């Protein structure tokens, strides 16, 4: 594979080249390195990733029963901004640097999909937090809100179907 040609073609088709930085923690130095390697391999196989190259720093720590920690830098080429955004939502890098292009142009359908993904992810986090810390009556109220939200979503979808017919 000619990386330069693949990168240029992907960039012409709306791709994004970025550096993502992650941290990994584990009980041993070896486990930290293994987790890092497995994580980079997972990114490589992610739908929409053209290529990814990760570099894992030497793990540090481990004194007095503390975990080892390391940082991972990943140079990643994605087919579009939506893919990069989804990876960031799913894996929470501690920083992101877009290398190319200089400007992101996002088709409206990708903007809608990214916003929907962000909303769904936030809703999942909210649900997890609320179910872990809520009293039973608060949890019942939250579940009722989810039921109402689902019904509203169903009505909106039905309107869209009728509008497109």
C-alpha positions as CSV (number, residue, x, y, z in Angstrom):
1,X,0.0,0.0,0.0
2,X,1.4,3.4,-1.0
3,X,0.4,5.4,2.1
4,X,0.9,8.8,0.4
5,X,-1.4,7.9,-2.5
6,X,-4.1,6.4,-0.3
7,X,-4.0,9.4,2.0
8,X,-4.3,11.8,-1.0
9,X,-7.2,9.9,-2.5
10,X,-9.0,9.7,0.8
11,X,-8.5,13.4,1.5
12,X,-9.9,14.2,-2.0
13,X,-13.0,12.1,-1.1
14,X,-13.6,13.9,2.2
15,X,-11.2,12.0,4.5
16,X,-9.6,13.4,7.7
17,X,-6.0,12.8,8.9
18,X,-5.7,13.2,12.6
19,X,-3.6,12.5,15.7
20,X,-5.5,11.1,18.7
21,X,-4.0,10.8,22.1
22,X,-5.2,8.3,24.7
23,X,-4.2,7.2,28.1
24,X,-4.2,3.5,29.3
25,X,-4.0,2.2,32.9
26,X,-3.4,-1.4,34.1
27,X,-2.1,-3.3,37.1
28,X,1.2,-4.3,35.3
29,X,3.6,-2.9,32.8
30,X,2.9,-5.8,30.4
31,X,-0.9,-5.5,30.8
32,X,-0.7,-1.7,30.0
33,X,1.3,-2.5,26.8
34,X,-1.1,-5.3,25.8
35,X,-4.2,-3.1,26.4
36,X,-2.6,-0.4,24.3
37,X,-1.7,-2.7,21.5
38,X,-5.2,-4.3,21.5
39,X,-6.8,-0.8,21.5
40,X,-4.8,0.3,18.4
41,X,-5.7,-2.9,16.6
42,X,-9.3,-2.3,17.5
43,X,-9.1,1.2,15.9
44,X,-7.5,-0.2,12.8
45,X,-10.5,-2.5,12.3
46,X,-13.1,0.2,13.0
47,X,-15.5,0.8,10.1
48,X,-14.5,4.0,8.2
49,X,-10.8,3.9,9.3
50,X,-8.5,3.7,6.3
51,X,-5.4,3.2,8.4
52,X,-4.1,3.9,11.9
53,X,-0.6,3.8,13.3
54,X,-0.2,3.8,17.0
55,X,2.8,4.5,19.2
56,X,2.7,3.4,22.8
57,X,4.9,5.2,25.3
58,X,6.9,3.3,28.0
59,X,4.5,2.7,30.9
60,X,5.2,4.5,34.2
61,X,4.1,4.1,37.7
62,X,3.3,0.9,39.5
63,X,4.8,2.1,42.8
64,X,3.1,1.1,46.1
65,X,0.3,-0.8,44.5
66,X,-0.7,1.9,42.0
67,X,-1.5,1.1,38.4
68,X,0.9,1.6,35.5
69,X,-0.1,4.3,33.0
70,X,0.9,5.1,29.5
71,X,-0.1,7.3,26.7
72,X,-0.8,6.3,23.1
73,X,-0.6,8.5,20.1
74,X,-2.5,7.3,17.0
75,X,-2.1,8.8,13.6
76,X,-5.4,7.9,11.9
77,X,-6.9,8.4,8.5
78,X,-10.7,8.2,8.4
79,X,-12.9,8.2,5.3
80,X,-14.8,11.2,6.7
81,X,-15.3,13.6,9.7
82,X,-18.3,11.5,10.9
83,X,-16.1,8.5,11.5
84,X,-13.5,10.6,13.4
85,X,-16.3,12.1,15.5
86,X,-17.8,8.7,16.3
87,X,-14.3,7.4,17.3
88,X,-13.9,10.4,19.6
89,X,-17.3,9.8,21.2
90,X,-16.7,6.2,21.7
91,X,-13.1,6.2,22.9
92,X,-12.7,9.7,24.5
93,X,-9.1,10.7,23.5
94,X,-7.7,13.3,25.9
95,X,-6.8,15.4,22.9
96,X,-7.3,15.5,19.1
97,X,-5.2,17.2,16.4
98,X,-6.6,17.4,12.9
99,X,-3.6,17.3,10.6
100,X,-5.5,17.5,7.2
101,X,-7.5,19.1,5.8
102,X,-7.3,22.8,6.9
103,X,-11.0,23.1,6.8
104,X,-13.8,20.6,7.5
105,X,-16.8,20.7,5.1
106,X,-19.5,18.5,6.4
107,X,-22.5,17.4,4.3
108,X,-25.8,17.9,6.0
109,X,-26.6,14.2,6.2
110,X,-23.3,13.6,8.1
111,X,-23.9,16.6,10.4
112,X,-27.3,15.0,11.2
113,X,-25.8,11.6,11.8
114,X,-23.0,13.0,14.0
115,X,-25.4,15.0,16.1
116,X,-27.7,12.0,16.5
117,X,-24.8,9.9,17.5
118,X,-23.7,12.5,20.0
119,X,-27.2,12.8,21.4
120,X,-27.6,9.0,21.7
121,X,-24.2,8.7,23.5
122,X,-25.0,11.4,25.9
123,X,-28.4,9.8,26.6
124,X,-26.7,6.5,27.3
125,X,-24.3,8.1,29.7
126,X,-27.1,9.9,31.4
127,X,-29.1,6.7,31.7
128,X,-26.1,4.9,33.2
129,X,-25.5,7.6,35.8
130,X,-29.1,8.0,36.8
131,X,-29.7,4.3,37.2
132,X,-26.6,4.0,39.4
133,X,-27.3,7.0,41.7
134,X,-31.0,7.5,41.7
135,X,-33.5,6.6,44.4
136,X,-36.3,4.3,43.2
137,X,-38.9,7.1,42.8
138,X,-36.4,9.2,40.8
139,X,-35.6,6.1,38.6
140,X,-39.3,5.6,38.0
141,X,-39.7,9.3,36.9
142,X,-36.7,8.9,34.6
143,X,-38.1,5.8,33.0
144,X,-41.4,7.6,32.4
145,X,-39.5,10.4,30.8
146,X,-37.8,7.9,28.5
147,X,-41.1,6.4,27.6
148,X,-42.5,9.8,26.7
149,X,-39.4,10.6,24.7
150,X,-39.7,7.3,22.8
151,X,-43.3,8.1,21.9
152,X,-42.4,11.6,20.7
153,X,-39.6,10.1,18.6
154,X,-42.1,7.7,17.1
155,X,-44.4,10.6,16.2
156,X,-41.6,12.5,14.6
157,X,-40.6,9.5,12.5
158,X,-44.2,9.0,11.4
159,X,-44.4,12.7,10.3
160,X,-41.2,12.3,8.3
161,X,-42.5,9.2,6.5
162,X,-45.8,11.0,5.7
163,X,-43.9,14.1,4.5
164,X,-41.7,12.0,2.2
165,X,-44.6,10.1,0.6
